[in-house]
Amino acid sequence: MPPGGDPFAPPTDDAARPPAVAAGTEAEAAARDANPQYVLPLVVRIERAAPPQRTDALETAARAVLTFLADPRSTDPDGEWTPLVEAWTDGRIRKVVRRARGAEWTRAEALPGITVTGTDAAPAHVRVFPPVPLDGWPKDLSRLQVSGTDLTDAEPPAPVEPGSRPILWLNPELEMTAGKAMAQVGHAAQLAWWRLSEAQRKAWADDDFRLAVRVASRALWPALADSDRPVVRDAGFTEIAPGSCTVVADVPALGELT
């Protein structure tokens, strides 16, 4: 944990290093993994009487990650979260989703972060926090449970026309809890964000990061997974095997699928 015990305090190493997340070789990956590891915490509000719909929670988590990445506190050279973002992207872009209700949610909202609301009739609420050391979570977040995020949709989500908006396609062969899937679509949104120009990022932000999350058909999935689109391959820390392809980000601004 950073000096003083504050998990949101910036790291003390001020050396400028390029992000290591796009490691292209085993040596680069080893160097990345040797760096201090940070994690991006997300908390989804799940009240017993009114849990969110699964698809709305997934889409809200992806939008929360994008909102955080675009926030001046994360991007400006002197932004209060910028050193933490740089330390986080020096390692694996880990994300962990926990759940909260009642007083737990109230305490979580009191910590520095951004709450993003879904678009469903009874919308999901996801709060994203600046990165924290892997073993240095703030007390009010470390107490929250990772389990218990098995959300469902009351009705199948409506079909989305490819090319009409960014679509984060889930692997139809994998079973993931909502919390795991929320982290995976957050990764996909982030990888897509890094591929966009500043003008394209601004256009997406101006559209409130409109996107859809859908499970790909088995017929479509092979072409998606083999395309030049951003692909998330899981590290295998939880739930699924290492190297599993979990999500493909199909973002129209990146051009036609090839």
N, C-alpha and C positions, 0 to 999 in steps of 0.2 A: 504494500500500500504506500502511496506517496507520503512524504514527510508531513507530520501533523495529523495523520490518520484520516485525512479527507480524501475519499475515493474520487471526488470530482476535481481534485487539484491537478494541475498540469504536471507532466513528468519533468524531472530535473535535468534530463539530458537534452540540451538545446541544439545538439548537432543536427544539421539538416541532412536528412536521408530520404531518398526517393521511396515511395511506397513499394513494399515487397510482395504485395498480394498477387501480382501477375507473374509469379515465378515460372520461368520457362524451362528450367533445367533442375535436376536433382540437387545440384550445388546451391542454386538460388533458393530452392525450397528449404534446404537445410539451414541456410543463412536466415531466411524469414522465420523459421520455427525456433531459431536460437534467440531471436529478439524477445523482449518482454511482451507477453501476450495480454491483450485487452479484449473486452467483450462489449458489444452494444446491447444494453438491456431494453427489452420491451415488455410492457405489462398490459394485458388485456383485461378489461373489466367484465367479470362474469358473475352476475347476481343470480342467486338460486332461482328466483321467481321469473327472471327475464333474461336468460342467456342470449347472446347475439347469435345470429345465423352464421354458419361456418364460412360461407363464401364472402359475406360482408366483412367478417373478421380478417380473413386472408387479404382481401383487397385493401382494407384499412391499414393493416400492418405494412404492406408494400408502400402505400402512400405515406405512412409515417416515416419510413426510412428515407424516402425521397425528400420529404419536407425537412427532415433533419439535415440531410446532405446539402440542401439548398440554403439553409439558414445562414445569415451573415455571421452568427456566432461560431459556425463551423467552418466557414470559408474565408473570412477576412484574415489577413495576416496577423492582425492583433485581436482576432475573435477570442472570446473567453474559452470556447471549446476547441479551437483550432489545434493546440498542442496535443489534446487528447485524441482528436481525430487522426492526427499524424502518427501518434504512437500506436493507435489501433490498426491503421492501414500498413504499419511496418510489419505486422504479423498476419495471421489468418483473420479474415473479416468475420469473426465469430459473432453470432447473435444468439441470445437466449430469451425465450418468451416465458413469462410467469403470469399467473392469474391473481386477481385481487377482487374483493367485494367489500362493501360496507366501509368500515373504518380503515381497512387495509388500503382501499382505493383512495380514501381521503388523505392518508399519510403519504401514499405514493405521489399524489398530485402536488403535495407540498414540496417535493424535491425538484431540483432544476430539471427541466425537460419540456416536451411539447406533446400535447394531447391532440390526436387527430380523430375526427368523428366520421363514421361510415355513412353510407348513402341509403341504407335500408330504412323501412318505415320505423323500425325500432333499432336504431343504428348501433353498431359496434363502437366502442371507445378503446383506443390503443394509445398508451403514453410511451414515448421513446425518450431515453435519457442519454446524456453524453457517455462515451465509453468509460468503463472502469477496469481496473486490473482484474485479471481472471480470478484471483483469490482475494479481492479487496472490495466486494460489494458493500454498499451502504446498508446499515442494519435493517432499515425498513423495506428494502428490496430483497435482501438475502433471506428474510423470513418467509417470503412468498413461495408458494408451491409451483413447481414446474408441471406436475401431474394435474389431471382434472381438466384438461383442455380438449376433451373429446366432444367438440361441437358438431351439430348436424344442421342441415338445411330442411326446413319444413316442406319446401317444394324445390324441385330441381331448378338451378339457375337458368335464366333465359339464354338461348343461343346468342352468340356474338359473331358478327360477320368479320372474318379475318380482314385486316387492313383498315377497319373502321376506328380502331383505337389500339393502344398497346395491350397485348394479351400475354399473360404469364401462364404458359401451358404446363400443367402438372403431368408427370409420368403416370400413365394409366396402370402400370404394372406394380406400382408401389403403394403400400398402405402406410399413411403417416397420421399421427395425431394432429389436431388443428394447430397446436403450439409448434410442433416440428415443421408443419407446412407453412406456418406464418414466417418462421425464420428463413425457410428456403425461398419463398417468394420475395422476401426482403433482400436476400442475396441476389436474386435475379434482377430485381429492380435496380439495385446498386451497380451491377455489372453493365446493365443497359445504360445507366446514367453516365458511367465513365466513357462509354463509346460515343456519346452525343457531343455535338459542338455547343458552344455557349448559347448561340441563337436557338438551337433545338431545345436545350434545357429550359431556356426562358419561356419558350412557347408551351412546353409541357407544364411548367409551373403556373403559367397564366391560365391554363385549363384545369387548375386544381389537381394536377397529376391524375387525371382521369385514366383509368385502366380497368382491365377485367382479369380475373383469375378463373380458369376453367381447366377441367381435366381433358387432356387430349384424347381423341379417339385412337384406338390401337392401330388403325390404318394410317393416321396422320403422324403418329409419334416418330417412327423411324426417320422420316424426312426432316422433321424438326430437330431431332437429336443429331443428325448428320449435317445440319445446315451451318451457315456462318453466323448464326445468331448467338448471343450470349447464353452459355449453358452452365448450369450449376452442377458441379460434381461434389457430392457430400464427402466430408472427411471421415465419416463413419464413427463419430464419437457416440452417437445415440441412434437407436431405432433401426437404422438401415446399414447395409454393408458399405465399406469404404469404396469410393470411386463411383457409387451409384449416381446416375444422371437423374436429377430430381425435377428440374424446371428448365424450360427454355423461354427466353424473353423475346417475343415476336413484336418488335416495335417498328411501325411503319416508317418512321423517320430514318431508319437504317437501310431502307430500300427494300427491293423484292427479295424474297427468300431464294437462296442459291444453294 
